[in-house]
Amino acid sequence: MKFSDIDFSSIANMMNNLSDEQKENLNSMAQDMMDKVQTEPEEEISFYEYLHIDEKDYKELPGQVLDYIEAASDMEQFYEDDENADVSAAALYYAKAVLVMEREYHFPIFKNVLQVPNMTIPATTTIQSYWNALTDENIHRLADEDFGSSDQWVKEKQLLQTVMICLNRAEYDVIHAQDLQVLKKALIDEQGLLQIAALQ
C-alpha cells in the first residue's frame, strides 16, 4: 500500500467517533510505541571490560589476536541470555588467538632450537603441531637452553590440550556457556595467552 492510498478523512471520522477514554487509550499506546523506538540502545562495553582484563597488559599482542578475542567476546555476549546456546564459535575464535600466538612467539623456537620435523613455515602449523612437539625430552631441552622452565612448558602443553579438546567438541558436539568458561579460565583468568608471549 502506498502513502497516497491512505484515506485520512476516514481515519479522522473514525477518531471523531471514539469516546474520550478510547482516544486516551490510543494516544497512550502510540506514546508507548514512540518511547520504545526512541529508547537509546545500551552502551556497548569493550571486550577488555567484559573480560575484566587490563588493556595495557594486552597492547603488545598481535592485532589479529586481539581481533579474535574481541570476536569471541562478542559472540559470548550475544548468547549470554541463553544458557543452552551453542557457543562453539566463541571457542573457535579463542583457539585461533592461541594459534596466532604460537606461530608468532614459539614457531621460531620450535623450528630453530628443537628442529621439529615438518615445521617449516608458520602457516602450516596447527595447535596440535605445537602440542606434539612438547615431548618430555623437548621440554627438558628447552629448559636447558634457558627458554623458560620445564614447569612453564608443561603448563603450556596442558593449555594446548584444553584448546584441542574444545576444538574437538566444537566440531563434533556443542559447547555451552559453562563449558566455554573452562577455556576462558585457562586463557584469560590464568593468563595463558600472556604466558605464551612471556615464554620465549
C-alpha positions in Angstrom: 0.0 0.0 0.0 1.3 3.5 -0.9 1.2 6.5 1.3 -1.2 8.2 -1.1 -3.6 5.3 -0.8 -4.3 6.1 2.9 -7.8 7.7 3.4 -7.0 10.2 6.1 -10.6 11.5 6.1 -11.9 8.1 7.1 -9.3 7.9 9.8 -10.4 11.3 11.1 -14.0 10.3 11.1 -13.2 7.1 13.0 -11.2 9.1 15.6 -14.1 11.5 16.0 -16.5 8.7 16.7 -14.3 7.3 19.6 -15.0 8.2 23.2 -12.6 10.3 25.1 -11.5 7.2 27.0 -10.8 5.3 23.8 -8.9 8.2 22.4 -6.8 8.4 25.5 -6.0 4.7 25.3 -4.9 5.0 21.7 -2.8 8.0 22.5 -1.2 6.1 25.4 -0.4 3.1 23.1 1.0 5.4 20.4 3.2 7.1 23.0 4.5 3.8 24.4 5.4 2.7 20.9 7.3 6.0 20.3 9.1 5.7 23.6 10.3 2.2 22.6 11.5 3.4 19.3 13.4 6.3 20.8 15.0 4.4 23.6 18.7 4.6 23.2 20.5 1.2 22.8 22.6 0.0 25.7 26.1 1.3 25.6 28.5 -1.3 24.3 31.4 -2.3 26.5 34.8 -3.2 25.3 36.0 -6.8 25.4 38.6 -5.6 28.0 35.8 -4.6 30.3 33.7 -7.7 29.6 36.6 -10.0 30.3 37.9 -7.9 33.2 41.4 -7.5 31.8 43.7 -4.6 31.6 44.2 -3.2 28.1 47.8 -2.3 29.0 48.6 -6.0 29.5 47.5 -7.0 26.1 48.5 -4.0 24.0 51.7 -5.6 22.8 50.0 -8.8 21.4 49.4 -9.1 17.7 46.4 -7.2 16.4 44.9 -10.4 15.0 45.0 -12.0 18.4 43.1 -9.0 19.9 40.6 -9.2 17.0 39.9 -12.9 17.7 39.5 -12.2 21.5 37.0 -9.4 20.7 35.1 -11.7 18.3 34.9 -14.4 20.9 33.7 -11.9 23.5 31.0 -10.5 21.1 29.8 -14.0 20.4 29.6 -14.8 24.1 27.7 -11.6 24.9 25.3 -12.2 22.1 24.2 -15.6 23.6 24.7 -14.8 27.3 20.9 -14.8 28.0 20.6 -18.3 26.5 22.4 -20.8 28.7 21.6 -23.6 26.2 23.1 -21.8 23.2 25.9 -23.4 21.3 28.9 -21.0 21.7 31.3 -23.2 19.7 32.1 -20.2 17.5 33.5 -18.3 20.5 35.7 -21.2 21.4 36.9 -21.3 17.8 37.9 -17.6 18.0 39.9 -18.2 21.2 41.6 -21.2 19.6 42.6 -19.0 16.6 44.0 -16.5 19.0 46.2 -19.2 20.6 47.4 -20.5 17.2 48.4 -17.0 16.2 50.3 -16.6 19.5 52.1 -19.9 19.0 53.1 -19.0 15.4 54.3 -15.6 16.5 56.2 -16.4 19.6 57.1 -20.1 19.6 57.4 -21.2 16.0 61.0 -19.9 15.7 62.0 -21.7 18.9 60.5 -25.0 17.8 61.9 -24.7 14.4 65.4 -23.5 15.2 66.1 -24.9 18.6 64.1 -28.1 18.7 64.3 -28.5 14.9 60.9 -30.1 14.8 60.4 -32.2 11.6 57.9 -30.7 9.1 57.7 -27.4 11.0 59.0 -25.3 8.1 56.6 -22.4 7.8 54.2 -20.9 10.4 51.1 -21.1 8.2 51.2 -24.9 8.0 51.3 -25.4 11.8 48.3 -26.2 14.0 47.6 -26.3 17.7 48.4 -30.0 17.6 51.7 -29.3 15.9 52.9 -27.4 19.0 51.4 -29.9 21.4 53.1 -32.8 19.7 56.4 -31.0 19.8 56.3 -30.6 23.5 57.5 -34.1 24.4 59.2 -34.7 27.7 62.6 -34.7 26.0 61.9 -31.4 24.2 60.6 -29.8 27.3 63.8 -30.6 29.2 65.8 -29.4 26.3 64.0 -26.0 26.2 64.6 -25.6 29.9 68.3 -26.5 29.5 68.6 -23.9 26.7 67.1 -21.3 29.0 63.8 -20.9 27.2 61.7 -20.9 30.4 61.3 -23.6 32.9 60.1 -27.2 32.5 57.0 -26.3 34.6 56.1 -23.5 32.3 56.3 -25.7 29.2 54.3 -28.4 30.9 51.6 -25.8 31.7 51.6 -24.6 28.1 51.2 -28.2 26.9 48.2 -28.5 29.2 46.8 -25.3 27.9 47.1 -26.6 24.3 45.4 -29.8 25.3 42.5 -27.8 26.7 42.2 -25.9 23.4 42.3 -29.1 21.4 39.5 -30.7 23.5 37.4 -27.6 22.9 38.1 -27.7 19.2 37.0 -31.3 19.1 33.8 -30.7 20.9 33.1 -27.7 18.7 33.4 -29.9 15.6 31.5 -33.0 16.8 29.4 -31.8 19.7 28.3 -28.5 21.3 29.9 -26.0 23.7 27.7 -24.3 26.2 28.5 -21.2 28.1 29.6 -23.1 31.2 32.0 -25.2 29.0 33.4 -22.0 27.5 34.3 -20.8 31.0 36.9 -23.6 31.3 38.7 -22.3 28.2 38.4 -18.7 29.3 39.8 -19.5 32.7 42.9 -21.1 31.2 43.4 -18.3 28.6 42.2 -15.2 30.4 41.9 -15.7 34.2 45.1 -17.7 34.4 46.7 -15.5 31.7 47.5 -18.4 29.4 47.7 -16.1 26.4 50.1 -13.7 28.1 52.3 -16.6 29.3 52.8 -17.7 25.7 54.2 -14.3 24.9 56.4 -14.3 28.0 57.7 -17.8 27.4 60.5 -17.2 24.8 
